Amino acid sequence: MLNLLVLLGLSFILSAGLTWIIRKLALRYQVIDIPTSRSSHDKPTPRGGGIAIAVTYFLIIGLLIMWGILSLEKVGGLLISSLAITILGLIDDLVTLPRNPRVVIWLVITGFSIVFGISLRAIELPLLGMIKFGIFSPLVTFLWLIGLTNFYNFMDGIDGLAASETILAAGFLLFFSSRAGNEVIAYSSFILLGAAGGFLMDNFPPAKIFMGDGGSNFLGFMFAALAVLGGKAEAGQIPFVVPVILLNMFLLDGSVTLIKRLPKGKNWLEPHRDHYYQRLIKSGLSHLQVTLLYSILNGVLGGVAYAYLIASSDLVRAGLLALSGVPFVFVVIITFRREQRISSN
């Protein structure tokens, strides 16, 4: 326990220190997010601070490998793939890449991930049983890995939201994986928990620095990859559905908004203010209020995920999976009611 607390503290301090350094560099070299009509903030703010989370993760995982606590064989593929997606995001922070080259790079990274064993070949759903993807496995893997990577990016639009999501999701994953005995997910979650906490010190509303594409890409990809690895583990297995439940606020907000935008011919990678968390900001709530609302609902989802893990029947698990969509429905109702009130006024 003492060693784990030291690891948590080291992750927190290292990430907080790196965030401070990155903020100073961003100010010096003018890596600044300038507010536009699509922005949810109203003053120029440095961006790219989320790289501190990624660098903290890579450094501490490297130490764990050197100390023989984790083997390179177990985490090598995860490290290479997540490093590649982080570098892509960092480049996007500095110079916005066109859509086509970005998609090509995503395909290459997904291909490497599959080679390294991060491949979504089947998922088990309550009442439906095991669903195998067969020849469609590479496509499903691409959609899941890159989909969650982008959803995390989309949801990193207000102060503290993505970092708070990371703390809660990593905290619950740490608890579940420790009980199951899954070392890779447990240590990864521990580092992400501490690193996100250190970054949040400067990102909590009002934010002194934004996460940026490098950090959000890294976190989205990490959670997507850990979900796949946890579901595939022979020992210490964590059902794929469990991380999905934990991330449901981001997954549903991102999916529903994307589905609504595509038929209108809108560029799905183009920045906008159509997400429900952004609409709540436009309705008059503050960044702090929306971040706390999502955090409370994410805490509820953590309880649902735990109940799913210990449920004794498929029928109960199916009910819990359906229940995991209720927090997002709650946000939708609040959003519509606030917008209607504003419209009537």
C-alpha positions as a printed NumPy array, in Angstrom:
array([[  0.   ,   0.   ,   0.   ],
       [  2.847,   2.386,   0.866],
       [  4.487,   1.761,  -2.521],
       [  1.19 ,   2.477,  -4.306],
       [  0.707,   5.718,  -2.378],
       [  4.258,   6.75 ,  -3.315],
       [  3.458,   5.935,  -6.942],
       [  0.264,   8.011,  -6.781],
       [  2.088,  10.94 ,  -5.186],
       [  4.916,  10.746,  -7.712],
       [  2.431,  10.781, -10.604],
       [  0.621,  13.776,  -9.114],
       [  3.761,  15.837,  -8.415],
       [  5.426,  15.022, -11.732],
       [  2.298,  15.892, -13.727],
       [  1.703,  19.12 , -11.786],
       [  5.321,  20.185, -12.324],
       [  5.256,  19.345, -16.03 ],
       [  1.958,  21.194, -16.457],
       [  3.526,  24.31 , -14.92 ],
       [  6.542,  24.031, -17.268],
       [  4.346,  23.483, -20.338],
       [  2.223,  26.49 , -19.407],
       [  5.301,  28.706, -19.225],
       [  6.556,  27.394, -22.585],
       [  3.126,  27.817, -24.199],
       [  3.004,  31.439, -23.05 ],
       [  6.543,  32.102, -24.303],
       [  5.983,  30.54 , -27.728],
       [  2.385,  31.719, -28.047],
       [  0.733,  28.283, -28.139],
       [ -2.504,  29.977, -27.173],
       [ -6.165,  29.089, -27.685],
       [ -7.77 ,  32.29 , -28.945],
       [-11.547,  32.493, -28.306],
       [-13.818,  32.296, -31.373],
       [-17.582,  32.128, -31.873],
       [-17.303,  28.332, -31.395],
       [-15.339,  28.563, -28.144],
       [-16.728,  28.041, -24.661],
       [-14.114,  30.322, -23.088],
       [-13.772,  34.086, -23.37 ],
       [-10.068,  34.798, -22.851],
       [ -6.835,  33.586, -24.542],
       [ -5.504,  30.543, -22.683],
       [ -2.378,  28.378, -23.18 ],
       [ -3.07 ,  24.887, -24.494],
       [ -1.237,  21.563, -24.643],
       [ -1.051,  20.955, -20.889],
       [ -2.444,  17.439, -21.218],
       [  0.944,  16.337, -22.564],
       [  2.026,  16.404, -18.916],
       [ -0.35 ,  13.494, -18.227],
       [  1.027,  11.467, -21.134],
       [  4.695,  12.151, -20.308],
       [  4.064,  11.258, -16.65 ],
       [  2.501,   7.964, -17.727],
       [  5.355,   7.037, -20.076],
       [  8.048,   7.945, -17.532],
       [  6.529,   6.039, -14.623],
       [  5.613,   2.987, -16.705],
       [  9.248,   3.049, -17.865],
       [ 10.382,   3.005, -14.234],
       [  8.057,   0.098, -13.433],
       [  9.546,  -1.845, -16.349],
       [ 13.11 ,  -1.037, -15.197],
       [ 12.263,  -2.202, -11.656],
       [ 10.784,  -5.451, -12.998],
       [  7.282,  -4.702, -11.715],
       [  5.817,  -4.749, -15.239],
       [  7.201,  -6.539, -18.283],
       [  7.793,  -4.767, -21.584],
       [  6.074,  -7.699, -23.289],
       [  2.81 ,  -6.848, -21.52 ],
       [  2.776,  -3.098, -22.115],
       [  5.052,  -2.572, -25.138],
       [  2.236,  -2.459, -27.698],
       [  0.165,  -0.151, -25.513],
       [  3.114,   2.215, -25.077],
       [  3.99 ,   2.421, -28.775],
       [  0.388,   2.894, -29.95 ],
       [ -0.491,   5.479, -27.29 ],
       [  2.773,   7.353, -27.914],
       [  1.961,   7.557, -31.633],
       [ -1.558,   8.897, -31.025],
       [ -0.165,  11.41 , -28.509],
       [  2.427,  12.705, -30.985],
       [ -0.313,  13.078, -33.604],
       [ -2.373,  15.119, -31.154],
       [  0.632,  17.256, -30.199],
       [  1.277,  18.037, -33.87 ],
       [ -2.393,  18.971, -34.193],
       [ -1.986,  21.344, -31.233],
       [  0.834,  23.128, -33.037],
       [ -0.294,  22.858, -36.671],
       [ -3.842,  21.755, -37.517],
       [ -3.622,  18.712, -39.798],
       [ -6.009,  18.238, -42.747],
       [ -8.586,  15.491, -42.341],
       [ -7.271,  12.989, -44.928],
       [ -3.671,  12.71 , -43.596],
       [ -5.082,  12.42 , -40.093],
       [ -7.331,   9.498, -41.087],
       [ -4.41 ,   7.721, -42.786],
       [ -2.313,   8.042, -39.623],
       [ -5.235,   6.747, -37.546],
       [ -5.419,   3.683, -39.788],
       [ -1.687,   3.043, -39.398],
       [ -1.87 ,   3.386, -35.596],
       [ -4.858,   1.026, -35.474],
       [ -2.938,  -1.471, -37.604],
       [  0.005,  -1.367, -35.188],
       [ -2.372,  -1.759, -32.244],
       [ -3.915,  -4.882, -33.784],
       [ -0.459,  -6.351, -34.414],
       [  0.379,  -5.761, -30.74 ],
       [ -2.777,  -7.537, -29.587],
       [ -5.085,  -4.57 , -29.015],
       [ -7.834,  -6.026, -31.164],
       [-11.563,  -6.084, -30.462],
       [-12.631,  -9.495, -31.736],
       [-15.712, -10.129, -29.601],
       [-17.758,  -8.654, -26.792],
       [-20.104, -10.335, -24.35 ],
       [-23.47 ,  -8.685, -23.767],
       [-26.103,  -9.724, -21.207],
       [-28.936, -11.841, -22.696],
       [-27.208, -11.801, -26.125],
       [-24.097, -13.71 , -25.11 ],
       [-20.779, -13.556, -26.968],
       [-20.865, -11.505, -30.176],
       [-17.925, -12.28 , -32.476],
       [-16.888,  -9.761, -35.139],
       [-14.93 , -12.135, -37.388],
       [-13.599, -10.412, -40.517],
       [-15.062,  -7.114, -39.291],
       [-12.806,  -7.107, -36.229],
       [-10.255,  -4.618, -37.73 ],
       [-13.07 ,  -2.21 , -38.634],
       [-14.697,  -2.496, -35.191],
       [-11.28 ,  -2.032, -33.541],
       [-10.656,   1.107, -35.612],
       [-14.084,   2.556, -34.808],
       [-13.661,   1.884, -31.09 ],
       [-10.051,   3.069, -30.672],
       [-10.29 ,   6.138, -32.893],
       [-13.905,   6.819, -31.973],
       [-13.205,   7.112, -28.246],
       [ -9.991,   9.029, -28.973],
       [-12.006,  11.641, -30.864],
       [-14.897,  11.67 , -28.405],
       [-12.451,  12.491, -25.611],
       [-11.121,  15.274, -27.814],
       [-14.646,  16.56 , -28.509],
       [-15.53 ,  16.54 , -24.798],
       [-12.42 ,  18.482, -23.813],
       [-14.182,  21.783, -24.408],
       [-14.634,  23.337, -20.967],
       [-12.464,  23.749, -17.885],
       [-11.819,  20.583, -15.906],
       [-14.304,  18.293, -17.658],
       [-11.947,  15.813, -19.37 ],
       [ -9.519,  15.744, -16.416],
       [-12.349,  15.086, -13.943],
       [-13.661,  12.293, -16.174],
       [-10.17 ,  10.775, -16.202],
       [ -9.861,  10.865, -12.402],
       [-13.215,   9.16 , -11.87 ],
       [-12.878,   6.576, -14.663],
       [ -9.291,   5.733, -13.664],
       [-10.255,   5.557,  -9.992],
       [-13.042,   3.063, -10.598],
       [-10.899,   1.055, -13.042],
       [ -8.166,   0.93 , -10.414],
       [-10.603,  -0.485,  -7.873],
       [-12.02 ,  -3.064, -10.302],
       [ -8.649,  -4.156, -11.714],
       [ -7.067,  -4.436,  -8.257],
       [ -9.879,  -6.761,  -7.167],
       [ -9.479,  -8.779, -10.373],
       [ -5.678,  -8.895, -10.199],
       [ -5.072,  -7.236, -13.577],
       [ -1.659,  -5.558, -13.153],
       [ -1.503,  -3.658, -16.445],
       [ -4.844,  -1.934, -15.955],
       [ -4.268,  -1.38 , -12.215],
       [ -0.885,   0.315, -12.622],
       [ -2.039,   2.257, -15.681],
       [ -5.119,   3.479, -13.814],
       [ -3.056,   4.441, -10.777],
       [ -0.722,   6.584, -12.885],
       [ -3.58 ,   8.167, -14.858],
       [ -5.395,   8.975, -11.613],
       [ -2.394,  10.772, -10.12 ],
       [ -1.351,  12.466, -13.364],
       [ -4.854,  13.776, -14.113],
       [ -5.044,  15.095, -10.54 ],
       [ -1.773,  16.978, -10.974],
       [ -2.938,  18.482, -14.268],
       [ -6.325,  19.433, -12.826],
       [ -4.573,  21.783, -10.407],
       [ -4.103,  24.182, -13.341],
       [ -7.127,  23.09 , -15.368],
       [ -9.84 ,  23.375, -12.711],
       [-12.272,  26.228, -13.458],
       [-11.137,  28.868, -14.222],
       [ -8.432,  27.017, -16.175],
       [ -4.907,  28.39 , -16.463],
       [ -4.139,  25.954, -19.277],
       [ -6.154,  23.671, -21.566],
       [ -5.548,  19.974, -22.128],
       [ -5.188,  20.168, -25.917],
       [ -5.34 ,  17.428, -28.539],
       [ -2.151,  15.7  , -27.365],
       [ -3.543,  15.037, -23.907],
       [ -7.125,  14.25 , -24.925],
       [ -5.951,  11.927, -27.725],
       [ -3.734,  10.077, -25.268],
       [ -6.462,   9.658, -22.65 ],
       [ -9.173,   8.617, -25.108],
       [ -6.899,   6.056, -26.736],
       [ -5.644,   4.755, -23.379],
       [ -9.127,   4.1  , -22.026],
       [-10.183,   2.49 , -25.321],
       [ -7.115,   0.236, -25.368],
       [ -7.42 ,  -0.695, -21.673],
       [-11.062,  -1.672, -22.254],
       [ -9.971,  -4.044, -25.034],
       [ -7.061,  -5.496, -23.032],
       [ -9.209,  -5.957, -19.929],
       [-11.864,  -7.834, -21.867],
       [ -9.271, -10.124, -23.47 ],
       [ -7.354, -10.968, -20.29 ],
       [ -7.509, -14.63 , -19.323],
       [ -6.606, -13.768, -15.72 ],
       [ -7.984, -10.639, -14.088],
       [-10.587, -10.101, -16.778],
       [-12.688,  -6.938, -16.696],
       [-15.71 ,  -7.191, -19.012],
       [-15.519,  -4.746, -21.932],
       [-18.928,  -3.367, -20.964],
       [-17.598,  -2.073, -17.616],
       [-15.307,   0.669, -19.043],
       [-18.101,   1.52 , -21.495],
       [-20.442,   2.173, -18.559],
       [-17.785,   4.313, -16.839],
       [-17.323,   6.433, -19.985],
       [-20.992,   6.565, -20.975],
       [-21.406,  10.316, -20.442],
       [-18.654,  11.014, -22.998],
       [-19.687,   8.189, -25.327],
       [-23.369,   9.155, -25.461],
       [-22.816,  12.915, -25.622],
       [-20.29 ,  12.424, -28.438],
       [-22.358,   9.828, -30.321],
       [-25.701,  11.65 , -30.177],
       [-24.134,  14.956, -31.222],
       [-22.266,  13.284, -34.09 ],
       [-25.404,  11.49 , -35.315],
       [-27.315,  14.785, -35.295],
       [-24.589,  16.649, -37.224],
       [-23.784,  14.143, -39.985],
       [-27.162,  14.289, -41.836],
       [-26.772,  18.069, -41.994],
       [-23.552,  17.667, -43.968],
       [-21.399,  19.189, -41.23 ],
       [-17.709,  18.305, -40.924],
       [-17.574,  15.982, -37.903],
       [-14.005,  17.1  , -37.09 ],
       [-14.848,  20.791, -37.226],
       [-15.033,  22.566, -33.825],
       [-18.576,  23.413, -32.756],
       [-20.781,  24.06 , -29.721],
       [-23.44 ,  21.395, -30.244],
       [-22.481,  19.02 , -27.432],
       [-24.828,  18.974, -24.485],
       [-22.183,  20.182, -22.058],
       [-21.571,  23.15 , -24.394],
       [-25.287,  23.831, -24.709],
       [-25.529,  23.913, -20.918],
       [-22.8  ,  26.557, -20.897],
       [-24.709,  28.575, -23.512],
       [-27.831,  28.237, -21.368],
       [-26.113,  30.126, -18.566],
       [-24.388,  27.514, -16.396],
       [-20.732,  28.048, -15.51 ],
       [-17.843,  25.739, -16.406],
       [-17.624,  24.727, -12.757],
       [-21.328,  23.856, -12.541],
       [-21.283,  21.713, -15.688],
       [-18.042,  19.96 , -14.715],
       [-19.436,  19.167, -11.262],
       [-22.715,  17.938, -12.783],
       [-20.902,  15.552, -15.132],
       [-18.6  ,  14.439, -12.288],
       [-21.548,  13.588, -10.028],
       [-23.194,  11.609, -12.831],
       [-19.891,   9.847, -13.572],
       [-19.762,   8.851,  -9.913],
       [-23.236,   7.341, -10.296],
       [-22.012,   5.421, -13.355],
       [-19.14 ,   4.051, -11.274],
       [-21.698,   2.575,  -8.889],
       [-23.641,   1.105, -11.826],
       [-20.433,  -0.434, -13.218],
       [-19.647,  -2.034,  -9.856],
       [-23.169,  -3.399,  -9.588],
       [-22.761,  -4.836, -13.109],
       [-19.561,  -6.592, -12.057],
       [-21.112,  -8.291,  -9.038],
       [-24.563,  -8.967, -10.566],
       [-25.545, -12.607, -10.449],
       [-27.836, -12.817, -13.48 ],
       [-27.929, -11.696, -17.094],
       [-31.294, -10.052, -16.585],
       [-29.926,  -7.808, -13.819],
       [-26.856,  -6.946, -15.921],
       [-29.076,  -6.043, -18.875],
       [-31.101,  -3.76 , -16.627],
       [-27.949,  -2.116, -15.276],
       [-26.62 ,  -1.581, -18.806],
       [-29.875,   0.159, -19.726],
       [-29.716,   2.143, -16.477],
       [-26.264,   3.46 , -17.433],
       [-27.92 ,   5.624, -20.089],
       [-30.166,   7.412, -17.581],
       [-27.58 ,   9.996, -16.4  ],
       [-27.14 ,  11.22 , -19.972],
       [-30.909,  11.353, -20.478],
       [-31.009,  13.491, -17.324],
       [-28.528,  15.923, -18.924],
       [-30.582,  16.019, -22.145],
       [-33.746,  16.882, -20.192],
       [-31.991,  19.62 , -18.221],
       [-30.539,  21.055, -21.439],
       [-33.879,  21.179, -23.256],
       [-35.673,  22.692, -20.277],
       [-33.071,  25.443, -19.895],
       [-33.089,  26.176, -23.632],
       [-36.889,  26.324, -23.704],
       [-36.885,  28.699, -20.751],
       [-34.412,  30.988, -22.531],
       [-36.399,  30.803, -25.77 ],
       [-39.667,  31.684, -24.015],
       [-38.01 ,  34.637, -22.304]])
